[in-house]
Amino acid sequence: FPFFFLTSANNFAMKGKRKTLNAGDVLSAIEEMEFQRFVAPLKESLEVYRREQKGKKEARKDKDKKADSEEQDKSREEENDDDDERMEEEEQNDEEEVDN
């Protein structure tokens, strides 16, 4: 039974000129084997899974954007600190020149 199922799904992939099986191939094989009663629940489960994956992907993107933003803020702060240090050094040099 599993061999026939996989062979059927593989045939759908080959018709699509693909080497990799996808969800559509599996669902088509299930329909071809006359297990239509499983198609609707499987499609619903697939949609739920895809929404969850999309949500996780978007959450990762948001997290990455936030991390990038924090890194940029940190870089700006470091640049400002460097500028402040340079200004203090210049002021000290100016004061030393006045004293001489």
C-alpha positions as CSV (number, residue, x, y, z in Angstrom):
1,F,0.0,0.0,0.0
2,P,2.7,2.6,0.9
3,F,4.6,1.7,-2.2
4,F,1.6,2.2,-4.5
5,F,0.8,5.5,-2.8
6,L,4.4,6.8,-3.2
7,T,4.5,5.6,-6.8
8,S,1.3,7.4,-7.6
9,A,2.5,10.6,-5.9
10,N,5.8,10.3,-7.8
11,N,4.0,10.0,-11.1
12,F,2.2,13.3,-10.4
13,A,5.6,14.9,-9.7
14,M,7.1,13.5,-12.9
15,K,4.1,14.8,-14.9
16,G,5.0,18.2,-13.5
17,K,8.6,17.7,-14.6
18,R,9.8,17.7,-11.0
19,K,11.9,15.3,-9.0
20,T,10.6,16.4,-5.6
21,L,7.1,15.4,-4.3
22,N,5.0,18.3,-3.0
23,A,1.7,18.4,-1.1
24,G,-0.3,18.6,-4.3
25,D,1.2,15.4,-5.5
26,V,0.3,13.6,-2.3
27,L,-3.2,15.0,-2.3
28,S,-3.6,14.0,-6.0
29,A,-2.4,10.5,-5.2
30,I,-4.9,10.2,-2.3
31,E,-7.7,11.2,-4.6
32,E,-6.6,8.8,-7.3
33,M,-6.6,6.0,-4.8
34,E,-10.2,6.9,-4.0
35,F,-9.6,8.2,-0.5
36,Q,-11.5,11.5,-1.1
37,R,-12.8,11.6,2.4
38,F,-9.2,12.3,3.6
39,V,-8.5,15.1,1.1
40,A,-10.5,17.9,2.8
41,P,-9.1,17.3,6.3
42,L,-5.6,17.0,4.9
43,K,-6.0,20.3,3.0
44,E,-7.2,22.0,6.1
45,S,-4.3,20.7,8.1
46,L,-1.9,21.8,5.4
47,E,-3.3,25.3,5.4
48,V,-3.0,25.5,9.2
49,Y,0.6,24.3,9.0
50,R,1.4,26.8,6.3
51,R,-0.1,29.7,8.3
52,E,1.9,28.7,11.3
53,Q,5.1,28.5,9.3
54,K,4.3,31.9,7.8
55,G,3.8,33.4,11.2
56,K,7.0,31.9,12.5
57,K,8.9,33.3,9.4
58,E,7.4,36.8,9.9
59,A,8.3,36.7,13.6
60,R,11.9,35.8,12.7
61,K,12.0,38.7,10.2
62,D,10.6,41.1,12.9
63,K,13.2,39.8,15.4
64,D,16.0,40.2,12.8
65,K,14.9,43.7,12.0
66,K,14.8,44.6,15.7
67,A,18.3,43.2,16.2
68,D,19.6,45.1,13.2
69,S,18.0,48.3,14.5
70,E,19.6,47.8,17.9
71,E,23.0,47.2,16.3
72,Q,22.6,50.4,14.3
73,D,21.7,52.3,17.4
74,K,24.6,50.9,19.3
75,S,27.0,51.8,16.4
76,R,25.6,55.4,16.4
77,E,26.1,55.6,20.2
78,E,29.7,54.4,19.8
79,E,30.4,56.9,17.0
80,N,28.9,59.7,19.2
81,D,31.1,58.5,22.1
82,D,34.2,58.6,19.8
83,D,33.3,62.1,18.7
84,D,32.9,63.2,22.3
85,E,36.3,61.8,23.2
86,R,37.9,63.6,20.2
87,M,36.3,66.9,21.1
88,E,37.6,66.5,24.7
89,E,41.1,65.7,23.5
90,E,41.0,68.8,21.2
91,E,39.9,71.0,24.1
92,Q,42.7,69.7,26.2
93,N,45.2,70.3,23.5
94,D,43.9,73.8,23.0
95,E,44.2,74.5,26.8
96,E,47.8,73.2,26.8
97,E,48.7,75.4,23.9
98,V,47.2,78.5,25.7
99,D,49.2,77.6,28.8
100,N,52.5,77.4,26.8
